[in-house]
Amino acid sequence: MTHGRLTTTCKKHKSIDYRHWGIPLSRRFRSLKLWFVIRCYGIEGLQKYIREHVRLAKKMEALLRADQVFEIIGDVIMGLVCFRMRGSDERNQQLLTRLNSSGRIHMVSLPNQSPPFSSLLHFLGLLWFHDSKRY
């Protein structure tokens, strides 16, 4: 049903369209989530949190570059590291399955892409370790 038909139907039957009345559907509600994060952490706390996770991503990049088994695809921006194992896509899928089943890290791949992106793994520093002080 299109928006126009729904509005016409609501007017015709003198019913109220509550679809757009919910707070979660508004732009202000989306900014409210950010407001609560800033209120909980503070600007400096949020900056510290982001910088720490960017540091973790850079550390991950250094570890991957030091190992000839892996190759980095693209630049490391913010906390995102895109990499793959050299070799077959099956090896990359096995690595992804093993890492995700450990429960310590969650990563995703880009399926159905052309090489070298067919088995690209994404590491997001913001989701890495719970206790980053150990690393």
ZADO-1210 file (C-alpha; in nm, 4 decimals, padded with zeros to 6 digits):
<atoms>
<atom x="00.0000" y="00.0000" z="00.0000" code="MET" pos="1"/>
<atom x="00.1442" y="00.3376" z="-00.0917" code="THR" pos="2"/>
<atom x="00.1571" y="00.6301" z="00.1460" code="HIS" pos="3"/>
<atom x="-00.0942" y="00.8307" z="-00.0588" code="GLY" pos="4"/>
<atom x="-00.3499" y="00.5501" z="-00.0686" code="ARG" pos="5"/>
<atom x="-00.3111" y="00.4892" z="00.3047" code="LEU" pos="6"/>
<atom x="-00.3617" y="00.8588" z="00.3855" code="THR" pos="7"/>
<atom x="-00.6673" y="00.8740" z="00.1593" code="THR" pos="8"/>
<atom x="-00.8097" y="00.5610" z="00.3231" code="THR" pos="9"/>
<atom x="-00.7528" y="00.7044" z="00.6715" code="CYS" pos="10"/>
<atom x="-00.9256" y="01.0320" z="00.5780" code="LYS" pos="11"/>
<atom x="-01.2116" y="00.8498" z="00.4080" code="LYS" pos="12"/>
<atom x="-01.2831" y="00.6332" z="00.7136" code="HIS" pos="13"/>
<atom x="-01.2024" y="00.9141" z="00.9606" code="LYS" pos="14"/>
<atom x="-00.9348" y="00.7043" z="01.1266" code="SER" pos="15"/>
<atom x="-00.6050" y="00.8254" z="01.2665" code="ILE" pos="16"/>
<atom x="-00.2815" y="00.7071" z="01.1072" code="ASP" pos="17"/>
<atom x="-00.0641" y="00.6287" z="01.4110" code="TYR" pos="18"/>
<atom x="00.2220" y="00.5086" z="01.1947" code="ARG" pos="19"/>
<atom x="00.4168" y="00.8350" z="01.2228" code="HIS" pos="20"/>
<atom x="00.3304" y="00.9126" z="01.5845" code="TRP" pos="21"/>
<atom x="00.5905" y="00.6883" z="01.7484" code="GLY" pos="22"/>
<atom x="00.8994" y="00.8505" z="01.8986" code="ILE" pos="23"/>
<atom x="01.1344" y="00.5749" z="01.7696" code="PRO" pos="24"/>
<atom x="01.0530" y="00.6680" z="01.4097" code="LEU" pos="25"/>
<atom x="01.1613" y="01.0300" z="01.4393" code="SER" pos="26"/>
<atom x="01.4993" y="01.1851" z="01.3646" code="ARG" pos="27"/>
<atom x="01.5057" y="01.3373" z="01.7100" code="ARG" pos="28"/>
<atom x="01.4864" y="00.9932" z="01.8654" code="PHE" pos="29"/>
<atom x="01.7945" y="00.8803" z="01.6717" code="ARG" pos="30"/>
<atom x="01.9866" y="01.1794" z="01.8039" code="SER" pos="31"/>
<atom x="01.8573" y="01.1022" z="02.1540" code="LEU" pos="32"/>
<atom x="02.0611" y="00.7800" z="02.1529" code="LYS" pos="33"/>
<atom x="02.3772" y="00.9775" z="02.0818" code="LEU" pos="34"/>
<atom x="02.2808" y="01.2308" z="02.3471" code="TRP" pos="35"/>
<atom x="02.2580" y="00.9535" z="02.6082" code="PHE" pos="36"/>
<atom x="02.5972" y="00.8137" z="02.5064" code="VAL" pos="37"/>
<atom x="02.7549" y="01.1585" z="02.5375" code="ILE" pos="38"/>
<atom x="02.5804" y="01.2110" z="02.8698" code="ARG" pos="39"/>
<atom x="02.7043" y="00.8761" z="03.0067" code="CYS" pos="40"/>
<atom x="03.0636" y="00.8987" z="02.8809" code="TYR" pos="41"/>
<atom x="03.1096" y="01.2730" z="02.8408" code="GLY" pos="42"/>
<atom x="03.2840" y="01.4176" z="02.5373" code="ILE" pos="43"/>
<atom x="03.6302" y="01.3397" z="02.6738" code="GLU" pos="44"/>
<atom x="03.5263" y="00.9878" z="02.7747" code="GLY" pos="45"/>
<atom x="03.3810" y="00.9193" z="02.4314" code="LEU" pos="46"/>
<atom x="03.6958" y="01.0529" z="02.2648" code="GLN" pos="47"/>
<atom x="03.9093" y="00.8313" z="02.4900" code="LYS" pos="48"/>
<atom x="03.6927" y="00.5280" z="02.4085" code="TYR" pos="49"/>
<atom x="03.7173" y="00.5846" z="02.0328" code="ILE" pos="50"/>
<atom x="04.0927" y="00.6519" z="02.0454" code="ARG" pos="51"/>
<atom x="04.1510" y="00.3302" z="02.2389" code="GLU" pos="52"/>
<atom x="03.9656" y="00.1261" z="01.9794" code="HIS" pos="53"/>
<atom x="04.1449" y="00.2974" z="01.6931" code="VAL" pos="54"/>
<atom x="04.4693" y="00.2036" z="01.8730" code="ARG" pos="55"/>
<atom x="04.3520" y="-00.1591" z="01.8886" code="LEU" pos="56"/>
<atom x="04.2798" y="-00.1548" z="01.5145" code="ALA" pos="57"/>
<atom x="04.6274" y="-00.0159" z="01.4414" code="LYS" pos="58"/>
<atom x="04.7778" y="-00.2879" z="01.6612" code="LYS" pos="59"/>
<atom x="04.5792" y="-00.5504" z="01.4702" code="MET" pos="60"/>
<atom x="04.7044" y="-00.4015" z="01.1435" code="GLU" pos="61"/>
<atom x="05.0658" y="-00.4227" z="01.2652" code="ALA" pos="62"/>
<atom x="05.0205" y="-00.7858" z="01.3722" code="LEU" pos="63"/>
<atom x="04.8684" y="-00.8804" z="01.0369" code="LEU" pos="64"/>
<atom x="05.1360" y="-00.6980" z="00.8358" code="ARG" pos="65"/>
<atom x="05.4093" y="-00.8759" z="01.0335" code="ALA" pos="66"/>
<atom x="05.2681" y="-01.2159" z="00.9345" code="ASP" pos="67"/>
<atom x="05.3179" y="-01.3121" z="00.5686" code="GLN" pos="68"/>
<atom x="05.0068" y="-01.5322" z="00.5807" code="VAL" pos="69"/>
<atom x="04.7782" y="-01.2262" z="00.5739" code="PHE" pos="70"/>
<atom x="04.7343" y="-00.9295" z="00.3457" code="GLU" pos="71"/>
<atom x="04.5695" y="-00.5982" z="00.4319" code="ILE" pos="72"/>
<atom x="04.3146" y="-00.4778" z="00.1771" code="ILE" pos="73"/>
<atom x="04.2787" y="-00.1001" z="00.1778" code="GLY" pos="74"/>
<atom x="04.3615" y="00.1564" z="00.4421" code="ASP" pos="75"/>
<atom x="04.2839" y="00.1115" z="00.8088" code="VAL" pos="76"/>
<atom x="04.0286" y="00.3823" z="00.8784" code="ILE" pos="77"/>
<atom x="03.9073" y="00.4486" z="01.2318" code="MET" pos="78"/>
<atom x="03.8655" y="00.1013" z="01.3801" code="GLY" pos="79"/>
<atom x="03.8098" y="-00.1013" z="01.0633" code="LEU" pos="80"/>
<atom x="04.0750" y="-00.3422" z="00.9336" code="VAL" pos="81"/>
<atom x="03.9962" y="-00.5303" z="00.6106" code="CYS" pos="82"/>
<atom x="04.2225" y="-00.8275" z="00.5468" code="PHE" pos="83"/>
<atom x="04.2356" y="-01.1798" z="00.4081" code="ARG" pos="84"/>
<atom x="04.4552" y="-01.4858" z="00.4246" code="MET" pos="85"/>
<atom x="04.6660" y="-01.5437" z="00.1189" code="ARG" pos="86"/>
<atom x="04.5426" y="-01.8498" z="-00.0631" code="GLY" pos="87"/>
<atom x="04.2004" y="-01.9949" z="-00.1216" code="SER" pos="88"/>
<atom x="03.8650" y="-01.8591" z="-00.0174" code="ASP" pos="89"/>
<atom x="03.8013" y="-02.1844" z="00.1692" code="GLU" pos="90"/>
<atom x="04.0911" y="-02.1091" z="00.4068" code="ARG" pos="91"/>
<atom x="03.9446" y="-01.7662" z="00.4764" code="ASN" pos="92"/>
<atom x="03.6023" y="-01.9131" z="00.5452" code="GLN" pos="93"/>
<atom x="03.7554" y="-02.1683" z="00.7827" code="GLN" pos="94"/>
<atom x="03.9402" y="-01.8902" z="00.9656" code="LEU" pos="95"/>
<atom x="03.6232" y="-01.6831" z="00.9889" code="LEU" pos="96"/>
<atom x="03.4270" y="-01.9782" z="01.1281" code="THR" pos="97"/>
<atom x="03.6987" y="-02.0588" z="01.3818" code="ARG" pos="98"/>
<atom x="03.7283" y="-01.6970" z="01.5003" code="LEU" pos="99"/>
<atom x="03.3535" y="-01.6444" z="01.5330" code="ASN" pos="100"/>
<atom x="03.2989" y="-01.9758" z="01.7124" code="SER" pos="101"/>
<atom x="03.5562" y="-01.8787" z="01.9777" code="SER" pos="102"/>
<atom x="03.3151" y="-01.6235" z="02.1217" code="GLY" pos="103"/>
<atom x="03.5948" y="-01.3697" z="02.1789" code="ARG" pos="104"/>
<atom x="03.5578" y="-01.1893" z="01.8486" code="ILE" pos="105"/>
<atom x="03.2969" y="-01.1484" z="01.5773" code="HIS" pos="106"/>
<atom x="03.3963" y="-01.0818" z="01.2188" code="MET" pos="107"/>
<atom x="03.2155" y="-01.0740" z="00.8863" code="VAL" pos="108"/>
<atom x="03.3170" y="-01.1360" z="00.5273" code="SER" pos="109"/>
<atom x="03.2016" y="-00.9995" z="00.1945" code="LEU" pos="110"/>
<atom x="03.0441" y="-01.2875" z="00.0036" code="PRO" pos="111"/>
<atom x="02.9872" y="-01.2890" z="-00.3719" code="ASN" pos="112"/>
<atom x="03.2589" y="-01.0360" z="-00.4554" code="GLN" pos="113"/>
<atom x="03.5256" y="-01.0582" z="-00.7216" code="SER" pos="114"/>
<atom x="03.8894" y="-01.1253" z="-00.6185" code="PRO" pos="115"/>
<atom x="04.0662" y="-01.0035" z="-00.4072" code="PRO" pos="116"/>
<atom x="03.7485" y="-00.9125" z="-00.2215" code="PHE" pos="117"/>
<atom x="03.5804" y="-01.2528" z="-00.2466" code="SER" pos="118"/>
<atom x="03.7051" y="-01.3622" z="00.0950" code="SER" pos="119"/>
<atom x="03.7702" y="-01.0279" z="00.2591" code="LEU" pos="120"/>
<atom x="03.7406" y="-01.0355" z="00.6386" code="LEU" pos="121"/>
<atom x="03.6400" y="-00.7276" z="00.8386" code="HIS" pos="122"/>
<atom x="03.7902" y="-00.6587" z="01.1788" code="PHE" pos="123"/>
<atom x="03.6259" y="-00.3775" z="01.3714" code="LEU" pos="124"/>
<atom x="03.8409" y="-00.2602" z="01.6603" code="GLY" pos="125"/>
<atom x="03.5362" y="-00.1419" z="01.8499" code="LEU" pos="126"/>
<atom x="03.4291" y="-00.5023" z="01.8949" code="LEU" pos="127"/>
<atom x="03.7633" y="-00.6666" z="01.9669" code="TRP" pos="128"/>
<atom x="03.8518" y="-00.7634" z="02.3225" code="PHE" pos="129"/>
<atom x="03.6619" y="-00.6923" z="02.6418" code="HIS" pos="130"/>
<atom x="03.9876" y="-00.6380" z="02.8330" code="ASP" pos="131"/>
<atom x="04.1995" y="-00.4380" z="02.5909" code="SER" pos="132"/>
<atom x="04.4588" y="-00.3578" z="02.8611" code="LYS" pos="133"/>
<atom x="04.5938" y="-00.7122" z="02.8189" code="ARG" pos="134"/>
<atom x="04.6782" y="-00.6484" z="02.4540" code="TYR" pos="135"/>
</atoms>
